[in-house]
Amino acid sequence: MAKEKGELTGRHVLLIFCGAFAVIIGVNLALAYNAVKTFPGLEVKNSYVASQEFDLRRNAQVALGWSVYASAQEDQVTLEITDGDGNPVEVARLTATLGRATHVKDDQKPDFQFDGTAYVAPADLGPGNWNIRMVARAKNGIEFTQRVILHVRG
């Protein structure tokens, strides 16, 4: 029996089957590689040691009574730290990392300066959700850490 031109044979079906699975596996490997490559992952070096001091740090931080609010206008980020009465707080030291929640390639270290009511810093922001991971030291030495969510409109 002669083979007709364009006839679908078992060999063609096998090649289509293998090709489809090769594409699926290739896409999965590419996505897994990019997920691992862009995720910072590590929060603390030793979670057991960090857990032993957690309650003490949290209680000291709560006792300060501070609230933190972040906003952005044009190319400037404002970080408002207020006490329990709503008054602005000037801290002894403030460090912060401004970045996306999903990757570290856009991370910035804003140079916040106190203007009498809030901390302001220039920043290069695109639209979307940003996180400010801040560490402020009170004048009495207590460390205040918080992740503040910042929504930037496009």
LINRAUR-V627223 format. One record per run of one state. SS is the DSSP state (H for helix, E for strand, - for the rest). FROM is the first residue (numbers start at 1). TO is the last residue. If there is no record, write none. Layout:
SS|FROM|TO, SS|FROM|TO
//
This chain:
-|1|9, H|10|38, -|39|46, H|47|64, -|65|66, E|67|73, -|74|75, E|76|82, -|83|87, E|88|88, -|89|92, E|93|99, -|100|107, E|108|108, -|109|112, E|113|114, -|115|118, E|119|122, -|123|127, E|128|137, -|138|142, E|143|152, -|153|154
//
